[in-house]
Amino acid sequence: MQRLGTGIGWRPEIADAVEAMPGIDWVEVVAENVCPGHLPESLLRLRERGVTVVPHGVSLGLGGADRPDEARLTALAERAEALRAPLVTEHIAFVRAGGALTASPRLEAGHLLPVPRTRDALDVLCANVRIAQAALPVPLAVENIAALFSWPGEEMTEGQFLYELADRTGVRLLIDVANLHTNHVNRGEDPAKALAELPLEAIAYVHVAGGFERDGVWHDSHAHPVPGPVLDILTDLASRVSPPGVLLERDENFPEPDELRRELDAVARAVAEGAEQREADGNRAEPVSPAGTAAARAEDADTGADAPAAGGAGSGDAAVAGARQRLALEQTAVLSSLVAGTPVPEGFDRTRMAVQARALAAKRADVVAKVAPELPGILGDGYRPAFLAYAQSQPMTGGHRKDALDFAGRLLLAGRPEEPRARRELREWWLERSGPKPRSRRPTVRLARATRRVLLRR
């Protein structure tokens, strides 16, 4: 397994600082934010200097009930090739639900949501990971995510779930120690127990990030300094195995370069402390190929209920199909309660689900403000409350750019904003981007047509 070394998440806002920062061996870039034919000059310069660039996907939804979307897989593969990446990474999460499996409208979460740690979910995840592995030109690693709520009736711990995933598919693991801390605070899960249960030889690299606690809930913000408990988990992990790479993530509230450097130094000290403990214990294990260990375990495993799902043929296909159907119904009910205001399914903590719903709406508002920065520019301080009110009754169904158009269209139909100049600017913005010839008769397109008719008469 390739040794990556010390890395940092590349973002346009800190591109110059990352280029100038000594000791950076590799960077990670959000895959959906780069275009293979038009890579940022900063990334090209880093790559030419020998800095490894790894694309990190956020939209595949490998933990969802549906098969991975072929177009998204193709796009991820293109980015891996354009960046000459040694591997690509994604998340163990679902990001959309509904659709054909449930005969219900397709819903988008706009962010990563946890999958239930059940046999059904594991069977579907393993099948989806295999599909992705077959479509990608380089190895795949998948990341444990942070969660604000728990699923009732879970059958495995996080460590057991990840162990079986790696064992059955040979997939590598991206372990986010900040997410282990989040799940410790929010779900009472012991990070040390999770690490003890992991297949350490399958670790591709490690994420470290900051967050904040509010009313007893930890939010994985990627916008705050890395706290001591997260560094302690990193030290624990490094005391068990030498991680091939460790990367600092920061997505918002970017500090000065010196502060980023100090955070990287703190991360390095935590890893070094863990290495000293490992050497003192006489444990100098190095990661080996997870595919090899999975095969070795498979030789020793008893034949049982997992065998059909792992085989990918015959009755296994039928078993996975049934698991997909059951998982689709569960995930659609959960997502609908979070973004469409339907009742919270039985067994879920209603308070935590409300926290998650607010977090999704806030994340949605943040991303729309980034993809359509003209909207907060036009609406000023009124942008955020207006968008959050819109999000309460209008689920996202087609991505953030479409969400921005739908939001603006509904504001205009309601005669808002009240200030004439702002309304005129919003009208011009919407008309320029909505397109004169909608290509389908979906409800949102009918809304667009109605809005255009109203606005063009004014």
N, C-alpha and C positions, 0 to 999 in steps of 0.2 A: 504494500500500500504506500502511495506517495507521501513523503513527508512535506507538509506545506509550510510549517513554521508559524510565524507571527503575522496575523492579518487584521485588516480593518474593513468594514463595510464601505464601499465606494458610493458616494452620493454626489450629485453635481455641486451641492452647496459647499462641500469640503474638498473638492477635487484638487485644488491648488495645494491645500495643506497636506493631503495624502501624498501627492507627488514629492513634496519637499521633506516629508517625514523620513528620517533614517530608520533602518531596521525593519521595514515592511517587506515581507517576503511574498505576500499575496493579498488580493482583494476579492471581495464578493460583490456582485452587482445584481440588483433585482432584474430578473430576466425580462419581464414584461416592459421594463423601462428603457430598453435599448433596442435599436434596429440593426440587424446584421449588416445591412449595406451602408449604414451611416453611424458607425460607432463613434462615441465621443473621442475627441483628440486626446484627452487626458488618458483614457483607457488604452488607446493605441500607443501612447508614449510609455506608459507603464509596462505594457506587454513587450515592447521592443527592448526595454531594460531588463527583461527576464522575470518580471513580476507576474506570477500566475493569476489569472482572472477566472473566477468560478461563477457561472450564472445560477441564481437562486430563484426558483419559481414560486409564485404565490397563488396561482389560479387554476391549477390542474384539478384540485379537489379529489385526490387519490382515495380519501376516506369516504367519499360519497357513494351512493348506491349505483349510479350509472357507470358504465365503462368510461375510461378517460377519453376526452374529446380528441379526435385524430388531428384536427387543425392545431390545437394547443400543443400536442406532442410534437408535431412537425415544427412548430415555431420554436419550441424549446431545443429541439435537435439542431436547428439552424443556428441558434445563438451559441450553442456549445461548439459547433464547428467554426463559426466566425471568430470566437474568442480563443480558439485552440485550447479549450478547457480540458483538464484531466478527468473531470466528473461534473455532474449537475446535481442540484439538490431541490427538494420539494418538501411539503409538509404532510404530516399524518393528520388530515383535517377534511371536513366537508365545507364547501363554500356556496353550494346551491342545492336545491331540492325541488320536488314536484316534477311535472312533465309527464312523459308517457307512462312511466312505471306506476304512477298514481292517478293518471287521468285528471290532473289538476294543473293550474297555472304554474309555470316555472318561476321560482323565487330565487333571488340572489342575496346572499348574506352581506357581501361587501367586505368580509373579513373571514378569518379562520375560526372554525368552530370545532369543538372536540367530538370525536366519534365515541360511541359506547364501547367499552372494553368487553365485548361479548364474542361468542364464537361466530355468530352471523357476521358481525362487523369485521372480524379478523379474516374470515373466508373471503369476503368481498375485497378487503384491502389487499390481501395476498394476490388475488386474481388481477386487481388493477395494477399493482406493482409489477407483476410479470408482463402485463401488456406494455407498460411504460418502458420496462427494461428492454423489451424486444424492439421498441421503436427508437430508442436513443443510441447514439453512436459511442457513448462513453458510459462508465458506470453511474448508477443512481444512488444517492444517499437521501434518506428521509428523516425529517426532524420531528421530535416531540414538541407539542405546542403547549402554550399557557391556556388555562381554562378558568372561567369565572363561575361555572356551574358543573355539577356532577350528574351523570345519568343514573337513574335508579336501576337496580338489578344487574349491576356489572359483575362479570364472572372472573375477571383477572385484575391484578395490579398492573400499574404502568410498566414495571420491569418485566413481568411475565408476558405482557402483550408484545412488547418490543422484542423480547427474546424469541418468541414463537414466530414473529414476523421475519426476523433475520434468519432464523433456522429454516423456515419453509421456503424462503425466496432467495436467500443469499444477498439480500439488499444490504447496503451499508447504512450506518446510522449517523446522523448529525445530532449530537446531544447538546441541547441548550440548557445550561445549568441555571440560567435565570428563570427558565420555564419550570424547572424542578422546584425552584424556590417559590414561584407563583403558586404551583399546585400544593406546596406545603402549607402556605398561608390560607389559600382558598378552599382546599379540599382535605387538609389534614394529612397529607401523604408524606411519608418520611423519605427525604432525598437519599439518605444513606442506604435505605432498604432498596430503593429503585436502582441505585448504582450497583449494589451487591447482586441484583438479579439480572443485570444487563449482560449481553455477550460483548465484553469489552473489546475483544479482537475484531468486532465488526465496526468499531467507531472510525468514521472517516475524518471528522474534525468536530470542534466544540464551538458553540456560540456563548458569548458573555454579553450581558446588557443590563441596563438599569430600569428602574420603575419607581412606583410610589404606592403607599398604602393610604386608603381613605375608608373610614368607617369599617375597619376590619377586613377590607378587600384589597388585595394587591393587584395593581394594574401594571401590566408589562408594557410600559410606554415607549421604551427605546429613546427616551427624551430626558433622562436623568442619569446622574453618575451611578456607576456600578456599586451597589451597597456591599457591606462586609459579609452578610450571610451568603450572597452569591459567590463571592470570592472563596469563602470557606468550602462551598460545595465543589468549586473548581479544584481546590487543594485536595479534597477527598478523592475526586476522580483521578487526579494526577498521582495520588499515592497508590492507586490500584493499577494504573497503566499509563504509559507515556502517550499522550494524545498526539496524533500526527499533525494537527494544526489547531490553533486557538484564534478566534476572530472576535474583535470588539464590534458590536453593532450600535449605531446611533442614527436615528431617523429624523429627529426633531430637536429644536433648541440647541443647535450646534454650538459647542463651546469654542474658545480660542484654541489654536493648535497646541499651545503648551499644555493646556488642560487635557486634551486628547492624549498627548504624549504621557502625561502623568498617569492616566487611566491605563494605558498600555503597559506602563512600567509596573503598576499594581497587579495587572493580570499576569505579567511575567514572574513577579515575585510569588504569586499564589501557585503557579505551576512549579517553580523551583522548590518551593517548600514541600509540595507534594512529592516531587522527585526525591528529595532528601529522605522523606518518610519511607518511600518505597525502597530505597537503597538500604535504609536502616533495618527494614523488615526482610531484606534479602529477596525482594520480589522485583525482578527486572524484566518482567514479561513485556514483550513488544507485540503490537498488533500484527495479525496475520490475515490472510485472505478470508473474508467472511464466507465466500462461496465454498472454499475448501472445508471450513469448519461445519458449514451447513450440511455438506455432503457426508462428512464423517458422522455427524449426529444422526443423519437420516439412516445410515447403516445400522445404528444401534437402536433406533426407535422402534417401539412396538407398532404393529399395524393397528389402526384404530379409526375413530370417527373423522380424524383430520385427513386421512389418506385420500378419499375421493376428491375433496376440494383441492388438495395439493397436486393431484394427478392431472387436472385440467382436461379430462376427456370422459366420455361416457356418463356414468351416474354423477361424476363430479360436476359436470356442466349443469345438470339438473339441480344439484344441491346448491351451487352458487347462484343459479337463477332464482331459486326460492329464497335464499338469503338476501339477494338484491331486492326482491319484492318487499320482504318484511322490513329491511333496513330503510327502504324508500319511504314507507308509510310512517315509520318512526321519525325519520329526519324531517320529513315534510311537516308533520305536526309540530315539531319543535321549532323549525324555522318560521312557520306561519305564526306561531305565538310570539316570536321575537320581532318580526318585521311587519306583520299584517294585523296584529291585535286580536287574533283568535285566542281561545282559552289555553292556558298553560296545561300541557298534558299531565295526567295524574302521576304522582310520585316525584315531581320536580319541586325544588325549593322556589316558591314564587318570588321571594325577595331577590334571590340571586338571578333569577330569570329577568326580573325587572332591571337589575344592574346591567346584565348582558344586553338587554334591548336598548338601554340608554347608551351603552358603549358602542353598539353597532351604529346607532343613529349619529353619534358624535364622529365616529370614524368615517362614516359616509359623507358627512358634511365637510370634514377635513380634506378628503380625497377629491370631492367635487370642486372644492376651492382651489385645489392644485391643478386639476385638469382644465378648469374653466376659471382662471383667476380674474377674468373680467366681472364675474358675478359679485364677489365681495367688493370689487372696486366700484361697481355701480350701486350696490345696495348698502355699502358701508356697514355700520354697526347692526343694521337690520338683517344682514345676510343670515347670520347663524340662527337667531330665533325663528326667522321665516322658514329656513330649510328644515329645522328640527320639527316644526309644526307640520310641514309638508310630509316629512318622513314618517310621522305617526300614522298617516292614513294611506300612504302610497308606497308600497314595497318596490324595491329595485328589481327590474326584470331583464335588463339588457346592458349592464355595464355602466360605468360612471359617466361617460360622455353623454350617453342617452339620458341618464338620470339628470344631468345638468339641463338638458333641453326640456325634459318633462317638467322639471321644477320651474324653469323660467316661463314655460307655456301656461302652467296653472296660475302662476302669479298674475300674468297678463290677463287671463280670462277673468280673474277676480278683480280686475281694475287696479292692480297694485304694480309697483309701489305708488303711494298716493302723490308723491312729489312729481309733477309733470315732466321735468327734465329727466329724472331717473327712469320714469316709465318709458319715455321716448328712447333713451339709450338702451334699455332692456329690450324694447320692441325691435330696434334695429339689430341688436346682437342676435336675437332669436330668429328673425327673418333671414339673416345672412347664413345661418347654420342649419336651419330646419330643412332646406331643400324643397324645390318646387313640385317634385313628383314622387310622393311616397310610394314605396314598392309593395306594400301589403295592406291589408285591412285590419291589422291588429288594433286593439283598443287604443294603444298609445298613438298609433298613426292616425286613427280617427280623431283623437284629441288634437294632434298636430294640424290636421286639415281644418277642424273647427276653429282652432286658434288663428290660423292664417286667414280664414274668411273674416273673422272679427277684426283682426288687426289691419287687414288691407282695406277695410271699409272706413277706418278711422283716419 
